[in-house]
């Protein structure tokens, strides 16, 4: 049916084909295999590349491009082919197969061709078209898919990373980056690529897939490339853009979330704890701290992390979330790192700041509630009872006194609690509430503690419940003013020149009751008094006489006088 159709078509269009029996006057075309899609047909002036088998009408072969080892290439309609074949390939599509029957006068005529083709011979060509192009052709691009957001397009001098599949115009593959399991990495518009690819990549987005069709004169021209790309071949590339940056790029920062209050921002020298997700520009991930259930901890601006991250971590608030994009020259450069990050990769980090501090930081105290009357405040050596909630700076609760039956009791300055908490509990009134921020070096340090991450800044909510004024370390009793002088007559209540334990106990209790002396709080008073008595009863006869009595006198750091019996 197709050959009949072709013959009728040729008759109707007046191509000088005789429709009556007799010698052929023009070519006869049998289009026996036509591709479903034919974006372009051969026209006069086009260059074509095709395979053929040439036979006589009896089927005997006289020539074949297949046996020659390469397809035929030439220009159509300019007399460079035999006239019949010139006409026979007009209107062909790439991958079309047709049989072209050529009468002698449109072939080698009455002369023939040497010993191969006799005079007045009808020739039959079985042709498959492989390629078609024209000197007026330009690079053709067609976008197959594109991300919704495209903030940046490829420009000349950019460095890009892309995957591609390369085929000839007839669909025969010649190369693929996927088969090598690695992207093609190069500068654009600087002569590192064939001209057509340099042009076809301009304007692409990261994540875009594009088809690029390149005519031979903008590809490998007459030389071709090795055994994979023949001479004068049109090339078709399907390109997927993975990455894009420019050597002049700086880091890019997109702030996603900032806390309502931000009293301080990170600076060089701070130590920061943060979570992150690390991805490439195409969205594929390469690392995440969340999967390890541990923050990344480092000093800022001191070279402990890649250059771009060192810069990106400056000027953040606790609780801030931001996205930072690092060009390769501020990340892992042309070499990448291991099997995780390829060479010349742009890195995208989504960062969440958990906390930060400076090694020189002191504790921060904010009083949230305080009684109107405050005559007595906590200090070193005092015995206190307090309520607390201890959290990380992101609000994660670590410990709370509410989880126990009784609130904790401690002596300030006795190294019973972490240094920062001990300091934060000083100067408080009973009933006062405050928030205390404790940096790691005044908390649990680089090693952390059970339930407390390493180098964590701690957030304490404190309330002082009870306060008993204390005595200096190493003392059991102190005078709150000057002791009686002379002391022994005041102690000898019955004036019999000796003081037994009962009389000594009565004397000390009188001093405590009148506020002139103080026993160490939190301990059994009778036990303390007995120990004090034994210290003075030097001959162990059960009584103290004047000759045995001696005061322990010591100057503390504040030059206040402490005396103890």
MARTI-889300 format. One record per residue (C-alpha): x, z, y negated; residue number from 1. Coordinates in steps of 0.25 Angstrom, whole numbers. Last residue first. Layout:
BEGIN
X|Z|Y|NUM
...
***
This chain:
BEGIN
142|484|-113|565
141|471|-119|564
145|466|-133|563
143|452|-139|562
148|449|-153|561
144|436|-159|560
156|427|-162|559
147|414|-159|558
157|411|-147|557
155|425|-141|556
164|437|-145|555
165|447|-134|554
164|462|-133|553
162|470|-119|552
159|484|-123|551
166|496|-116|550
160|510|-112|549
169|517|-102|548
174|528|-111|547
161|531|-116|546
155|535|-103|545
147|526|-93|544
140|532|-81|543
139|529|-66|542
153|533|-62|541
158|518|-61|540
171|521|-69|539
168|509|-78|538
154|511|-80|537
153|501|-91|536
152|489|-83|535
143|496|-73|534
133|499|-85|533
133|484|-89|532
130|480|-74|531
119|491|-74|530
113|485|-87|529
113|471|-81|528
106|476|-68|527
96|483|-76|526
93|471|-85|525
91|462|-73|524
95|448|-78|523
88|437|-86|522
93|442|-100|521
107|448|-102|520
105|461|-109|519
103|462|-124|518
107|473|-134|517
102|478|-148|516
87|473|-145|515
81|487|-145|514
76|485|-130|513
90|479|-126|512
98|491|-132|511
88|501|-126|510
89|495|-112|509
105|496|-114|508
104|511|-117|507
94|514|-105|506
103|506|-95|505
115|514|-100|504
107|527|-99|503
103|524|-84|502
117|519|-81|501
124|532|-85|500
130|534|-99|499
139|546|-101|498
142|554|-114|497
130|563|-112|496
123|557|-125|495
110|554|-118|494
110|540|-123|493
124|537|-121|492
123|522|-125|491
123|525|-140|490
135|535|-138|489
142|524|-130|488
141|513|-140|487
148|518|-152|486
144|509|-159|485
131|504|-154|484
133|488|-151|483
132|479|-162|482
121|469|-161|481
114|462|-150|480
122|469|-140|479
125|462|-127|478
122|464|-112|477
125|457|-99|476
136|449|-105|475
144|438|-97|474
137|426|-104|473
132|430|-117|472
118|438|-118|471
104|432|-118|470
92|432|-126|469
80|430|-117|468
72|417|-120|467
59|412|-114|466
51|399|-113|465
60|389|-120|464
53|375|-119|463
62|363|-116|462
59|348|-114|461
72|342|-109|460
76|328|-109|459
89|325|-101|458
99|313|-103|457
103|308|-90|456
118|305|-87|455
115|305|-72|454
101|306|-68|453
94|320|-66|452
86|323|-53|451
97|331|-48|450
108|331|-58|449
115|320|-67|448
129|316|-64|447
132|311|-78|446
128|324|-85|445
117|333|-81|444
114|338|-95|443
123|340|-107|442
131|328|-103|441
118|321|-100|440
112|322|-114|439
101|333|-115|438
89|330|-124|437
81|343|-127|436
67|344|-131|435
62|357|-136|434
51|368|-135|433
52|382|-141|432
44|393|-134|431
55|403|-134|430
64|398|-145|429
76|388|-142|428
90|388|-148|427
96|385|-134|426
88|377|-124|425
94|364|-127|424
108|369|-125|423
105|374|-111|422
98|360|-108|421
111|352|-113|420
120|361|-105|419
113|360|-92|418
107|373|-87|417
112|386|-82|416
125|384|-90|415
124|399|-95|414
122|395|-110|413
107|398|-110|412
103|407|-98|411
92|401|-90|410
78|402|-86|409
69|391|-80|408
54|390|-80|407
47|396|-68|406
39|390|-58|405
46|376|-58|404
42|362|-61|403
38|366|-75|402
53|368|-77|401
54|353|-77|400
64|343|-71|399
67|328|-72|398
56|322|-79|397
58|307|-82|396
55|305|-97|395
65|294|-100|394
74|304|-106|393
75|311|-93|392
67|324|-92|391
69|339|-91|390
57|347|-94|389
59|362|-97|388
54|376|-99|387
63|388|-103|386
67|402|-100|385
79|407|-107|384
90|417|-106|383
99|417|-118|382
114|416|-116|381
115|404|-126|380
104|403|-135|379
89|403|-136|378
81|406|-149|377
74|419|-154|376
66|420|-167|375
58|408|-165|374
44|409|-172|373
36|396|-174|372
39|392|-159|371
46|379|-157|370
41|365|-151|369
48|352|-149|368
62|355|-153|367
71|343|-150|366
85|345|-145|365
95|335|-142|364
107|338|-133|363
121|334|-138|362
126|319|-136|361
141|316|-136|360
140|309|-122|359
129|300|-129|358
115|299|-122|357
106|289|-116|356
93|289|-109|355
83|281|-100|354
85|267|-107|353
77|256|-101|352
85|243|-100|351
80|229|-96|350
93|221|-94|349
94|206|-94|348
107|200|-90|347
112|186|-93|346
121|181|-82|345
134|173|-84|344
139|176|-70|343
129|181|-60|342
124|196|-60|341
122|202|-46|340
132|196|-37|339
144|203|-43|338
144|203|-58|337
143|191|-68|336
155|182|-70|335
151|175|-82|334
148|188|-90|333
143|201|-84|332
135|206|-97|331
138|203|-111|330
144|189|-109|329
132|187|-99|328
122|189|-110|327
114|202|-109|326
99|203|-111|325
94|217|-115|324
80|222|-112|323
76|235|-118|322
69|248|-114|321
71|260|-123|320
69|274|-117|319
81|280|-124|318
83|272|-136|317
93|260|-136|316
103|255|-147|315
114|252|-137|314
112|248|-123|313
112|233|-125|312
126|233|-130|311
132|240|-118|310
123|231|-110|309
129|218|-116|308
143|223|-113|307
141|227|-99|306
141|242|-96|305
152|253|-97|304
158|246|-109|303
156|258|-119|302
144|253|-127|301
134|262|-119|300
138|272|-109|299
131|270|-95|298
120|274|-86|297
111|265|-78|296
99|272|-73|295
96|275|-59|294
84|271|-50|293
93|261|-43|292
82|250|-44|291
79|255|-58|290
93|252|-62|289
91|237|-61|288
99|225|-57|287
100|210|-55|286
85|206|-59|285
80|192|-60|284
73|190|-73|283
78|176|-76|282
87|182|-87|281
94|191|-77|280
89|205|-74|279
94|219|-76|278
84|231|-75|277
88|243|-82|276
88|258|-83|275
96|266|-93|274
105|278|-95|273
114|278|-107|272
127|284|-112|271
129|283|-127|270
143|278|-132|269
137|266|-140|268
124|269|-145|267
110|271|-139|266
98|274|-148|265
93|288|-153|264
80|294|-157|263
71|284|-151|262
56|288|-151|261
46|278|-147|260
54|272|-136|259
58|258|-136|258
53|247|-126|257
57|233|-124|256
69|230|-133|255
74|216|-130|254
89|215|-132|253
98|203|-131|252
113|204|-129|251
122|194|-137|250
122|180|-134|249
134|171|-139|248
137|166|-125|247
123|161|-124|246
113|165|-113|245
104|159|-103|244
101|163|-88|243
93|158|-76|242
87|144|-81|241
81|137|-69|240
85|122|-69|239
79|111|-60|238
89|100|-62|237
87|85|-61|236
98|75|-62|235
98|60|-64|234
109|54|-56|233
118|43|-62|232
129|44|-51|231
125|54|-40|230
124|69|-40|229
128|76|-27|228
140|69|-23|227
149|73|-34|226
142|72|-48|225
137|59|-53|224
147|50|-60|223
138|41|-66|222
131|51|-75|221
132|66|-71|220
121|71|-80|219
116|67|-93|218
119|52|-90|217
112|55|-76|216
98|59|-82|215
95|74|-82|214
82|80|-77|213
81|95|-80|212
70|103|-73|211
68|117|-79|210
66|131|-75|209
65|142|-85|208
69|156|-82|207
79|157|-94|206
74|147|-104|205
79|132|-105|204
80|125|-119|203
93|117|-115|202
95|116|-100|201
92|101|-100|200
103|97|-111|199
115|104|-104|198
109|98|-91|197
108|84|-96|196
123|85|-101|195
129|90|-88|194
133|104|-90|193
145|111|-96|192
144|103|-108|191
141|114|-118|190
126|113|-119|189
123|124|-109|188
133|134|-104|187
133|136|-89|186
129|144|-77|185
122|137|-64|184
116|148|-57|183
120|153|-43|182
115|153|-29|181
122|140|-26|180
110|133|-20|179
102|138|-32|178
112|131|-41|177
107|118|-35|176
113|104|-34|175
111|90|-29|174
96|89|-26|173
89|76|-23|172
76|76|-31|171
76|61|-35|170
81|64|-49|169
93|71|-43|168
92|86|-41|167
98|99|-47|166
92|113|-44|165
96|123|-55|164
99|137|-58|163
103|142|-72|162
113|150|-79|161
114|147|-94|160
125|148|-105|159
120|144|-119|158
128|134|-127|157
117|125|-129|156
103|132|-128|155
95|138|-117|154
82|144|-122|153
79|158|-126|152
67|167|-127|151
59|160|-116|150
47|169|-111|149
37|162|-102|148
48|158|-93|147
49|143|-90|146
45|134|-78|145
47|119|-75|144
53|115|-88|143
56|100|-88|142
68|94|-94|141
72|79|-95|140
86|76|-100|139
85|62|-107|138
84|48|-102|137
87|36|-111|136
98|32|-101|135
88|31|-91|134
86|38|-77|133
81|36|-63|132
85|42|-50|131
84|41|-35|130
74|29|-33|129
72|25|-18|128
73|10|-16|127
71|1|-3|126
75|-12|-8|125
71|-25|-2|124
78|-38|-5|123
72|-52|-4|122
84|-62|-1|121
85|-76|-8|120
100|-76|-5|119
106|-67|5|118
109|-53|2|117
122|-46|8|116
132|-58|9|115
133|-59|-6|114
121|-56|-14|113
110|-66|-14|112
111|-79|-22|111
97|-84|-21|110
92|-71|-28|109
99|-58|-27|108
87|-49|-31|107
76|-53|-40|106
76|-67|-35|105
77|-63|-21|104
64|-55|-21|103
66|-39|-21|102
58|-30|-13|101
58|-16|-18|100
54|-5|-8|99
52|8|-15|98
55|23|-15|97
53|32|-26|96
62|44|-27|95
63|42|-42|94
52|34|-47|93
52|18|-47|92
46|10|-58|91
56|0|-58|90
65|0|-46|89
60|-14|-41|88
62|-21|-54|87
77|-18|-54|86
77|-20|-39|85
72|-34|-41|84
81|-37|-52|83
94|-34|-45|82
100|-22|-52|81
108|-21|-65|80
99|-31|-72|79
94|-21|-82|78
81|-17|-76|77
86|-4|-69|76
99|3|-71|75
107|7|-59|74
111|17|-48|73
110|14|-33|72
111|25|-24|71
123|30|-17|70
130|29|-3|69
130|14|-2|68
122|16|11|67
111|23|4|66
112|12|-7|65
108|2|3|64
110|-13|5|63
107|-25|14|62
97|-19|23|61
89|-28|33|60
75|-25|32|59
70|-39|34|58
66|-40|19|57
81|-37|16|56
85|-23|13|55
91|-15|2|54
90|1|3|53
90|8|-10|52
94|21|-17|51
91|23|-31|50
97|27|-45|49
90|21|-57|48
94|19|-72|47
82|15|-80|46
82|3|-89|45
70|-3|-84|44
61|8|-79|43
61|17|-66|42
50|27|-66|41
49|42|-70|40
41|54|-67|39
37|50|-53|38
31|61|-46|37
24|57|-32|36
36|49|-28|35
34|35|-23|34
38|30|-9|33
33|16|-5|32
34|9|-18|31
35|-5|-13|30
40|-15|-24|29
40|-30|-23|28
50|-36|-32|27
47|-50|-38|26
44|-64|-34|25
44|-62|-20|24
43|-75|-11|23
29|-79|-6|22
15|-73|-3|21
7|-70|-16|20
8|-58|-24|19
21|-63|-31|18
28|-52|-39|17
31|-56|-53|16
30|-42|-59|15
16|-45|-65|14
11|-31|-65|13
-1|-34|-56|12
8|-41|-45|11
18|-29|-45|10
7|-19|-44|9
1|-27|-32|8
15|-27|-25|7
16|-12|-28|6
3|-9|-22|5
5|-17|-10|4
18|-10|-8|3
11|3|-10|2
0|0|0|1
***
